[in-house]
Amino acid sequence: MPSFVPVGEPFALSLQETMADKAPAWDELVATHSLRPYAYRDIVAWKFGDAIFKTGYDNITRTIKARRHGFVDCIDTEEMYVELLRELRESRVIP
């Protein structure tokens, strides 16, 4: 019989609070890696991240209704993130 990792309790973390003092670290990354000089406050939206990730419930999303109405294109999530991160590196936004 397979072993399973027990389900844990939700981990309460506010990105907005946790990341509030990280601008100096970003500035150091920009300088060290010769990145484009975007200000930290202009490239992050931690409040939005909290709204998406900090829920008191699991978010299980189905796409069947959208597909039935003609939205049939599909993109692999992992491939999408790899591509977006590659583009950000090539644009010198991230190291």
MOPAC internal coordinates of N, CA, C and O (Angstrom, degrees):
PM7 1SCF
backbone

  N    0.0000 0     0.00 0     0.00 0    0    0    0
  C    1.4520 1     0.00 0     0.00 0    1    0    0
  C    1.5313 1   108.08 1     0.00 0    2    1    0
  O    1.2310 1   119.83 1   -46.07 1    3    2    1
  N    1.3403 1   117.92 1   133.93 1    3    2    1
  C    1.4704 1   120.09 1  -178.14 1    5    3    2
  C    1.5247 1   112.34 1   -69.45 1    6    5    3
  O    1.2310 1   121.15 1   -30.87 1    7    6    5
  N    1.3290 1   115.41 1   149.13 1    7    6    5
  C    1.4630 1   121.04 1   175.88 1    9    7    6
  C    1.5208 1   108.85 1   -91.57 1   10    9    7
  O    1.2310 1   120.68 1   -37.88 1   11   10    9
  N    1.3073 1   116.30 1   142.12 1   11   10    9
  C    1.4568 1   121.46 1   179.71 1   13   11   10
  C    1.5137 1   110.15 1  -121.13 1   14   13   11
  O    1.2310 1   121.03 1   -32.91 1   15   14   13
  N    1.2918 1   115.63 1   147.09 1   15   14   13
  C    1.4588 1   120.74 1   174.23 1   17   15   14
  C    1.5203 1   106.93 1   -78.19 1   18   17   15
  O    1.2310 1   119.48 1   -49.19 1   19   18   17
  N    1.3157 1   118.60 1   130.81 1   19   18   17
  C    1.4652 1   119.35 1  -179.84 1   21   19   18
  C    1.5257 1   111.35 1   -65.11 1   22   21   19
  O    1.2310 1   121.50 1   -32.66 1   23   22   21
  N    1.3026 1   114.73 1   147.34 1   23   22   21
  C    1.4622 1   121.08 1   178.63 1   25   23   22
  C    1.5175 1   108.99 1   -70.00 1   26   25   23
  O    1.2310 1   120.50 1   -47.87 1   27   26   25
  N    1.3178 1   116.65 1   132.13 1   27   26   25
  C    1.4553 1   120.95 1   179.74 1   29   27   26
  C    1.5146 1   111.47 1   -96.64 1   30   29   27
  O    1.2310 1   121.47 1   -10.92 1   31   30   29
  N    1.2919 1   114.79 1   169.08 1   31   30   29
  C    1.4587 1   120.92 1   176.20 1   33   31   30
  C    1.5300 1   109.29 1   -77.33 1   34   33   31
  O    1.2310 1   119.83 1   -26.62 1   35   34   33
  N    1.3204 1   117.92 1   153.38 1   35   34   33
  C    1.4717 1   120.24 1   176.60 1   37   35   34
  C    1.5280 1   110.10 1   -57.17 1   38   37   35
  O    1.2310 1   121.03 1   -38.09 1   39   38   37
  N    1.3173 1   115.63 1   141.91 1   39   38   37
  C    1.4548 1   122.16 1  -178.82 1   41   39   38
  C    1.5182 1   107.88 1   -99.73 1   42   41   39
  O    1.2310 1   120.69 1   -69.06 1   43   42   41
  N    1.3213 1   116.28 1   110.94 1   43   42   41
  C    1.4680 1   120.79 1  -177.37 1   45   43   42
  C    1.5289 1   109.50 1   -78.59 1   46   45   43
  O    1.2310 1   120.82 1   -62.28 1   47   46   45
  N    1.3206 1   116.04 1   117.72 1   47   46   45
  C    1.4532 1   121.87 1   179.38 1   49   47   46
  C    1.5266 1   107.75 1  -147.71 1   50   49   47
  O    1.2310 1   120.41 1   -52.93 1   51   50   49
  N    1.3039 1   116.82 1   127.07 1   51   50   49
  C    1.4526 1   120.66 1   175.71 1   53   51   50
  C    1.5222 1   108.53 1   -95.91 1   54   53   51
  O    1.2310 1   120.42 1   -66.75 1   55   54   53
  N    1.3231 1   116.80 1   113.25 1   55   54   53
  C    1.4626 1   120.26 1   177.04 1   57   55   54
  C    1.5219 1   110.40 1   -62.21 1   58   57   55
  O    1.2310 1   120.63 1   140.12 1   59   58   57
  N    1.3174 1   116.41 1   -39.88 1   59   58   57
  C    1.4636 1   120.97 1  -179.07 1   61   59   58
  C    1.5314 1   110.88 1   -58.44 1   62   61   59
  O    1.2310 1   120.28 1   137.89 1   63   62   61
  N    1.3285 1   117.08 1   -42.11 1   63   62   61
  C    1.4651 1   120.57 1   179.30 1   65   63   62
  C    1.5252 1   111.71 1   -76.69 1   66   65   63
  O    1.2310 1   120.36 1   135.16 1   67   66   65
  N    1.3217 1   116.91 1   -44.84 1   67   66   65
  C    1.4574 1   121.67 1  -176.41 1   69   67   66
  C    1.5223 1   112.07 1   -64.79 1   70   69   67
  O    1.2310 1   120.04 1   143.08 1   71   70   69
  N    1.3107 1   117.52 1   -36.92 1   71   70   69
  C    1.4613 1   121.44 1  -174.14 1   73   71   70
  C    1.5279 1   113.42 1   -95.91 1   74   73   71
  O    1.2310 1   119.67 1  -179.46 1   75   74   73
  N    1.3100 1   118.24 1     0.54 1   75   74   73
  C    1.4709 1   122.31 1  -174.71 1   77   75   74
  C    1.5241 1   113.52 1   -58.81 1   78   77   75
  O    1.2310 1   120.01 1   146.59 1   79   78   77
  N    1.3274 1   117.58 1   -33.41 1   79   78   77
  C    1.4675 1   120.14 1  -175.50 1   81   79   78
  C    1.5302 1   113.66 1  -102.98 1   82   81   79
  O    1.2310 1   119.81 1  -159.89 1   83   82   81
  N    1.3155 1   117.97 1    20.11 1   83   82   81
  C    1.4646 1   121.40 1  -174.03 1   85   83   82
  C    1.5281 1   114.25 1   -94.26 1   86   85   83
  O    1.2310 1   119.04 1  -177.26 1   87   86   85
  N    1.3171 1   119.43 1     2.74 1   87   86   85
  C    1.4706 1   121.20 1   179.52 1   89   87   86
  C    1.5217 1   112.43 1   -57.11 1   90   89   87
  O    1.2310 1   118.55 1   137.49 1   91   90   89
  N    1.3463 1   120.38 1   -42.51 1   91   90   89
  C    1.4641 1   119.08 1   178.34 1   93   91   90
  C    1.5363 1   113.17 1   -60.53 1   94   93   91
  O    1.2310 1   120.27 1   143.43 1   95   94   93
  N    1.3116 1   117.09 1   -36.57 1   95   94   93
  C    1.4698 1   119.98 1   177.55 1   97   95   94
  C    1.5217 1   110.12 1   -65.22 1   98   97   95
  O    1.2310 1   120.35 1   139.52 1   99   98   97
  N    1.3362 1   116.94 1   -40.48 1   99   98   97
  C    1.4651 1   120.92 1   177.13 1  101   99   98
  C    1.5276 1   110.48 1   -63.15 1  102  101   99
  O    1.2310 1   120.39 1   134.71 1  103  102  101
  N    1.3222 1   116.86 1   -45.29 1  103  102  101
  C    1.4674 1   120.62 1   179.47 1  105  103  102
  C    1.5243 1   111.07 1   -59.34 1  106  105  103
  O    1.2310 1   120.56 1   141.68 1  107  106  105
  N    1.3209 1   116.54 1   -38.32 1  107  106  105
  C    1.4657 1   120.84 1   178.17 1  109  107  106
  C    1.5339 1   110.95 1   -66.16 1  110  109  107
  O    1.2310 1   120.27 1   138.11 1  111  110  109
  N    1.3220 1   117.09 1   -41.89 1  111  110  109
  C    1.4644 1   120.68 1   176.26 1  113  111  110
  C    1.5176 1   111.21 1   -60.96 1  114  113  111
  O    1.2310 1   120.64 1   136.17 1  115  114  113
  N    1.3216 1   116.38 1   -43.83 1  115  114  113
  C    1.4658 1   121.07 1   179.63 1  117  115  114
  C    1.5292 1   110.02 1   -59.01 1  118  117  115
  O    1.2310 1   120.74 1   133.13 1  119  118  117
  N    1.3315 1   116.19 1   -46.87 1  119  118  117
  C    1.4631 1   120.54 1  -178.57 1  121  119  118
  C    1.5306 1   111.61 1   -68.11 1  122  121  119
  O    1.2310 1   120.32 1   134.67 1  123  122  121
  N    1.3150 1   116.99 1   -45.33 1  123  122  121
  C    1.4657 1   121.42 1  -176.87 1  125  123  122
  C    1.5146 1   112.62 1   -63.49 1  126  125  123
  O    1.2310 1   120.38 1   142.38 1  127  126  125
  N    1.3402 1   116.88 1   -37.62 1  127  126  125
  C    1.4613 1   121.09 1  -173.61 1  129  127  126
  C    1.5329 1   113.11 1  -107.23 1  130  129  127
  O    1.2310 1   120.41 1  -168.79 1  131  130  129
  N    1.3180 1   116.81 1    11.21 1  131  130  129
  C    1.4739 1   121.52 1   179.89 1  133  131  130
  C    1.5210 1   112.01 1    51.17 1  134  133  131
  O    1.2310 1   121.25 1  -130.78 1  135  134  133
  N    1.3249 1   115.21 1    49.22 1  135  134  133
  C    1.4608 1   120.39 1  -179.86 1  137  135  134
  C    1.5195 1   110.21 1   -84.03 1  138  137  135
  O    1.2310 1   121.29 1   -13.14 1  139  138  137
  N    1.3177 1   115.13 1   166.86 1  139  138  137
  C    1.4625 1   119.72 1   174.96 1  141  139  138
  C    1.5250 1   108.13 1   -63.31 1  142  141  139
  O    1.2310 1   119.58 1   -41.97 1  143  142  141
  N    1.3015 1   118.41 1   138.03 1  143  142  141
  C    1.4668 1   121.26 1  -170.50 1  145  143  142
  C    1.5317 1   115.02 1   -80.52 1  146  145  143
  O    1.2310 1   120.64 1  -120.89 1  147  146  145
  N    1.3166 1   116.39 1    59.11 1  147  146  145
  C    1.4562 1   119.80 1   175.53 1  149  147  146
  C    1.5211 1   109.22 1   -77.59 1  150  149  147
  O    1.2310 1   120.53 1   -43.01 1  151  150  149
  N    1.3105 1   116.60 1   136.99 1  151  150  149
  C    1.4580 1   120.84 1   175.65 1  153  151  150
  C    1.5267 1   109.21 1   -72.16 1  154  153  151
  O    1.2310 1   121.03 1   -39.92 1  155  154  153
  N    1.3005 1   115.64 1   140.08 1  155  154  153
  C    1.4726 1   122.26 1  -179.71 1  157  155  154
  C    1.5251 1   111.21 1   -51.47 1  158  157  155
  O    1.2310 1   120.16 1   134.31 1  159  158  157
  N    1.3089 1   117.30 1   -45.69 1  159  158  157
  C    1.4666 1   121.34 1  -177.12 1  161  159  158
  C    1.5321 1   112.06 1   -64.01 1  162  161  159
  O    1.2310 1   120.35 1   159.12 1  163  162  161
  N    1.3469 1   116.94 1   -20.88 1  163  162  161
  C    1.4603 1   120.76 1  -178.09 1  165  163  162
  C    1.5209 1   113.99 1   -90.69 1  166  165  163
  O    1.2310 1   119.96 1   167.69 1  167  166  165
  N    1.3280 1   117.68 1   -12.31 1  167  166  165
  C    1.4682 1   118.72 1  -175.76 1  169  167  166
  C    1.5180 1   113.94 1  -114.79 1  170  169  167
  O    1.2310 1   119.92 1   179.79 1  171  170  169
  N    1.3189 1   117.75 1    -0.21 1  171  170  169
  C    1.4631 1   119.95 1  -179.48 1  173  171  170
  C    1.5216 1   110.80 1  -124.81 1  174  173  171
  O    1.2310 1   121.31 1   -25.86 1  175  174  173
  N    1.3117 1   115.09 1   154.14 1  175  174  173
  C    1.4656 1   121.28 1   176.87 1  177  175  174
  C    1.5258 1   107.53 1  -141.18 1  178  177  175
  O    1.2310 1   121.32 1  -110.18 1  179  178  177
  N    1.3280 1   115.07 1    69.82 1  179  178  177
  C    1.4610 1   119.58 1  -176.00 1  181  179  178
  C    1.5184 1   112.38 1   -62.12 1  182  181  179
  O    1.2310 1   119.82 1   148.15 1  183  182  181
  N    1.3156 1   117.94 1   -31.85 1  183  182  181
  C    1.4691 1   120.60 1   177.88 1  185  183  182
  C    1.5280 1   109.84 1   -61.68 1  186  185  183
  O    1.2310 1   120.83 1   139.09 1  187  186  185
  N    1.3308 1   116.02 1   -40.91 1  187  186  185
  C    1.4665 1   120.60 1   176.57 1  189  187  186
  C    1.5278 1   110.10 1   -64.12 1  190  189  187
  O    1.2310 1   120.39 1   137.20 1  191  190  189
  N    1.3361 1   116.87 1   -42.80 1  191  190  189
  C    1.4608 1   120.42 1   177.62 1  193  191  190
  C    1.5124 1   111.52 1   -58.38 1  194  193  191
  O    1.2310 1   120.77 1   137.94 1  195  194  193
  N    1.3265 1   116.14 1   -42.06 1  195  194  193
  C    1.4670 1   119.48 1   176.97 1  197  195  194
  C    1.5225 1   110.95 1   -61.64 1  198  197  195
  O    1.2310 1   120.17 1   139.15 1  199  198  197
  N    1.3161 1   117.28 1   -40.85 1  199  198  197
  C    1.4650 1   120.20 1  -179.16 1  201  199  198
  C    1.5261 1   111.18 1   -65.00 1  202  201  199
  O    1.2310 1   120.28 1   145.06 1  203  202  201
  N    1.3242 1   117.07 1   -34.94 1  203  202  201
  C    1.4614 1   120.89 1  -178.98 1  205  203  202
  C    1.5273 1   111.97 1   -78.96 1  206  205  203
  O    1.2310 1   120.70 1   134.18 1  207  206  205
  N    1.3364 1   116.26 1   -45.82 1  207  206  205
  C    1.4559 1   120.48 1  -171.18 1  209  207  206
  C    1.5158 1   115.41 1   -96.41 1  210  209  207
  O    1.2310 1   119.83 1   158.04 1  211  210  209
  N    1.3052 1   117.92 1   -21.96 1  211  210  209
  C    1.4600 1   120.49 1  -173.32 1  213  211  210
  C    1.5308 1   110.32 1   -99.13 1  214  213  211
  O    1.2310 1   121.58 1  -106.74 1  215  214  213
  N    1.3046 1   114.59 1    73.26 1  215  214  213
  C    1.4531 1   120.05 1   178.60 1  217  215  214
  C    1.5248 1   108.66 1  -114.68 1  218  217  215
  O    1.2310 1   120.70 1   -20.23 1  219  218  217
  N    1.2847 1   116.26 1   159.77 1  219  218  217
  C    1.4603 1   121.25 1   178.31 1  221  219  218
  C    1.5078 1   112.44 1   -91.14 1  222  221  219
  O    1.2310 1   120.40 1  -164.43 1  223  222  221
  N    1.3172 1   116.84 1    15.57 1  223  222  221
  C    1.4572 1   121.15 1  -177.09 1  225  223  222
  C    1.5201 1   109.46 1  -147.75 1  226  225  223
  O    1.2310 1   120.41 1   -19.26 1  227  226  225
  N    1.3102 1   116.82 1   160.74 1  227  226  225
  C    1.4582 1   121.46 1   174.63 1  229  227  226
  C    1.5163 1   109.11 1   -78.94 1  230  229  227
  O    1.2310 1   120.64 1   -39.34 1  231  230  229
  N    1.3072 1   116.38 1   140.66 1  231  230  229
  C    1.4580 1   121.35 1   178.61 1  233  231  230
  C    1.5185 1   108.39 1  -104.35 1  234  233  231
  O    1.2310 1   121.33 1   -71.85 1  235  234  233
  N    1.3110 1   115.06 1   108.15 1  235  234  233
  C    1.4572 1   120.84 1   177.30 1  237  235  234
  C    1.5235 1   106.14 1  -113.37 1  238  237  235
  O    1.2310 1   121.15 1   -63.07 1  239  238  237
  N    1.3167 1   115.40 1   116.93 1  239  238  237
  C    1.4531 1   120.53 1  -173.79 1  241  239  238
  C    1.5219 1   110.47 1  -112.13 1  242  241  239
  O    1.2310 1   121.16 1   -46.48 1  243  242  241
  N    1.3124 1   115.39 1   133.52 1  243  242  241
  C    1.4650 1   120.98 1   175.20 1  245  243  242
  C    1.5263 1   108.31 1  -108.19 1  246  245  243
  O    1.2310 1   120.95 1   -33.90 1  247  246  245
  N    1.3101 1   115.80 1   146.10 1  247  246  245
  C    1.4617 1   119.95 1  -179.99 1  249  247  246
  C    1.5214 1   112.70 1  -111.91 1  250  249  247
  O    1.2310 1   120.03 1  -175.09 1  251  250  249
  N    1.3182 1   117.55 1     4.91 1  251  250  249
  C    1.4646 1   120.54 1  -174.66 1  253  251  250
  C    1.5302 1   112.36 1   -60.38 1  254  253  251
  O    1.2310 1   119.75 1   140.35 1  255  254  253
  N    1.3227 1   118.09 1   -39.65 1  255  254  253
  C    1.4654 1   120.14 1  -178.72 1  257  255  254
  C    1.5271 1   110.59 1   -64.25 1  258  257  255
  O    1.2310 1   120.14 1   136.51 1  259  258  257
  N    1.3181 1   117.34 1   -43.49 1  259  258  257
  C    1.4612 1   120.87 1   178.14 1  261  259  258
  C    1.5300 1   110.46 1   -62.96 1  262  261  259
  O    1.2310 1   120.08 1   138.12 1  263  262  261
  N    1.3112 1   117.46 1   -41.88 1  263  262  261
  C    1.4694 1   120.93 1   179.64 1  265  263  262
  C    1.5295 1   111.05 1   -64.09 1  266  265  263
  O    1.2310 1   120.36 1   142.22 1  267  266  265
  N    1.3228 1   116.91 1   -37.78 1  267  266  265
  C    1.4737 1   120.23 1   178.15 1  269  267  266
  C    1.5289 1   111.39 1   -64.90 1  270  269  267
  O    1.2310 1   120.23 1   156.48 1  271  270  269
  N    1.3163 1   117.16 1   -23.52 1  271  270  269
  C    1.4573 1   121.33 1  -179.82 1  273  271  270
  C    1.5260 1   112.93 1   -99.27 1  274  273  271
  O    1.2310 1   120.47 1  -162.19 1  275  274  273
  N    1.3237 1   116.70 1    17.81 1  275  274  273
  C    1.4535 1   120.84 1   171.33 1  277  275  274
  C    1.5229 1   116.65 1   100.65 1  278  277  275
  O    1.2310 1   119.60 1   177.34 1  279  278  277
  N    1.3120 1   118.36 1    -2.66 1  279  278  277
  C    1.4681 1   120.60 1   178.40 1  281  279  278
  C    1.5307 1   107.83 1   -90.01 1  282  281  279
  O    1.2310 1   120.94 1   -99.67 1  283  282  281
  N    1.3212 1   115.80 1    80.33 1  283  282  281
  C    1.4582 1   120.28 1  -171.14 1  285  283  282
  C    1.5262 1   113.96 1   -99.27 1  286  285  283
  O    1.2310 1   119.65 1   169.05 1  287  286  285
  N    1.3315 1   118.28 1   -10.95 1  287  286  285
  C    1.4616 1   119.60 1   178.86 1  289  287  286
  C    1.5188 1   110.05 1   -62.98 1  290  289  287
  O    1.2310 1   121.22 1   -33.23 1  291  290  289
  N    1.3129 1   115.28 1   146.77 1  291  290  289
  C    1.4568 1   120.73 1  -177.56 1  293  291  290
  C    1.5246 1   108.36 1  -139.11 1  294  293  291
  O    1.2310 1   120.59 1   -39.29 1  295  294  293
  N    1.3198 1   116.47 1   140.71 1  295  294  293
  C    1.4563 1   121.13 1   175.35 1  297  295  294
  C    1.5182 1   108.22 1  -130.10 1  298  297  295
  O    1.2310 1   121.01 1   -42.68 1  299  298  297
  N    1.3154 1   115.67 1   137.32 1  299  298  297
  C    1.4488 1   121.08 1   177.72 1  301  299  298
  C    1.5271 1   108.72 1   -71.48 1  302  301  299
  O    1.2310 1   120.40 1   -53.02 1  303  302  301
  N    1.3178 1   116.85 1   126.98 1  303  302  301
  C    1.4627 1   121.42 1  -175.31 1  305  303  302
  C    1.5209 1   111.84 1   -58.81 1  306  305  303
  O    1.2310 1   120.03 1   133.45 1  307  306  305
  N    1.3190 1   117.55 1   -46.55 1  307  306  305
  C    1.4659 1   120.33 1  -179.11 1  309  307  306
  C    1.5282 1   111.19 1   -62.36 1  310  309  307
  O    1.2310 1   120.45 1   135.69 1  311  310  309
  N    1.3366 1   116.75 1   -44.31 1  311  310  309
  C    1.4702 1   119.90 1   178.33 1  313  311  310
  C    1.5288 1   111.03 1   -61.68 1  314  313  311
  O    1.2310 1   120.36 1   140.66 1  315  314  313
  N    1.3342 1   116.92 1   -39.34 1  315  314  313
  C    1.4525 1   121.01 1  -179.88 1  317  315  314
  C    1.5257 1   110.69 1   -62.06 1  318  317  315
  O    1.2310 1   120.35 1   132.58 1  319  318  317
  N    1.3421 1   116.93 1   -47.42 1  319  318  317
  C    1.4643 1   119.70 1  -179.39 1  321  319  318
  C    1.5191 1   111.70 1   -64.41 1  322  321  319
  O    1.2310 1   120.17 1   138.41 1  323  322  321
  N    1.3158 1   117.28 1   -41.59 1  323  322  321
  C    1.4634 1   120.48 1   178.36 1  325  323  322
  C    1.5290 1   109.92 1   -60.55 1  326  325  323
  O    1.2310 1   120.11 1   136.44 1  327  326  325
  N    1.3048 1   117.39 1   -43.56 1  327  326  325
  C    1.4706 1   121.73 1   179.25 1  329  327  326
  C    1.5296 1   111.40 1   -64.52 1  330  329  327
  O    1.2310 1   120.15 1   134.52 1  331  330  329
  N    1.3286 1   117.31 1   -45.48 1  331  330  329
  C    1.4636 1   120.34 1   179.40 1  333  331  330
  C    1.5236 1   111.80 1   -63.04 1  334  333  331
  O    1.2310 1   120.38 1   137.75 1  335  334  333
  N    1.3275 1   116.87 1   -42.25 1  335  334  333
  C    1.4606 1   120.07 1   178.17 1  337  335  334
  C    1.5288 1   111.26 1   -65.57 1  338  337  335
  O    1.2310 1   120.45 1   141.70 1  339  338  337
  N    1.3354 1   116.75 1   -38.30 1  339  338  337
  C    1.4680 1   120.48 1   176.38 1  341  339  338
  C    1.5211 1   110.66 1   -61.14 1  342  341  339
  O    1.2310 1   120.30 1   135.19 1  343  342  341
  N    1.3286 1   117.03 1   -44.81 1  343  342  341
  C    1.4629 1   121.24 1   178.63 1  345  343  342
  C    1.5311 1   111.54 1   -62.50 1  346  345  343
  O    1.2310 1   120.25 1   139.17 1  347  346  345
  N    1.3234 1   117.12 1   -40.83 1  347  346  345
  C    1.4641 1   120.46 1   178.38 1  349  347  346
  C    1.5317 1   111.19 1   -64.96 1  350  349  347
  O    1.2310 1   120.16 1   142.82 1  351  350  349
  N    1.3194 1   117.31 1   -37.18 1  351  350  349
  C    1.4700 1   120.21 1   176.71 1  353  351  350
  C    1.5129 1   110.83 1   -67.44 1  354  353  351
  O    1.2310 1   120.39 1   134.47 1  355  354  353
  N    1.3283 1   116.85 1   -45.53 1  355  354  353
  C    1.4677 1   120.26 1  -179.42 1  357  355  354
  C    1.5328 1   111.23 1   -63.44 1  358  357  355
  O    1.2310 1   120.46 1   149.08 1  359  358  357
  N    1.3177 1   116.72 1   -30.92 1  359  358  357
  C    1.4753 1   121.56 1   179.16 1  361  359  358
  C    1.5247 1   111.90 1   -84.50 1  362  361  359
  O    1.2310 1   119.94 1  -179.32 1  363  362  361
  N    1.3337 1   117.72 1     0.68 1  363  362  361
  C    1.4651 1   123.68 1   179.18 1  365  363  362
  C    1.5278 1   112.38 1    63.10 1  366  365  363
  O    1.2310 1   120.48 1  -144.65 1  367  366  365
  N    1.3356 1   116.69 1    35.35 1  367  366  365
  C    1.4497 1   121.70 1   175.67 1  369  367  366
  C    1.5221 1   110.09 1   -91.60 1  370  369  367
  O    1.2310 1   120.92 1   143.65 1  371  370  369
  N    1.3401 1   115.85 1   -36.35 1  371  370  369
  C    1.4680 1   121.77 1   176.31 1  373  371  370
  C    1.5264 1   108.19 1  -126.91 1  374  373  371
  O    1.2310 1   120.58 1   -24.04 1  375  374  373
  N    1.3435 1   116.50 1   155.96 1  375  374  373
  C    1.4788 1   118.62 1   179.34 1  377  375  374
  C    1.5233 1   113.12 1   -71.81 1  378  377  375
  O    1.2310 1   120.10 1   180.00 1  379  378  377

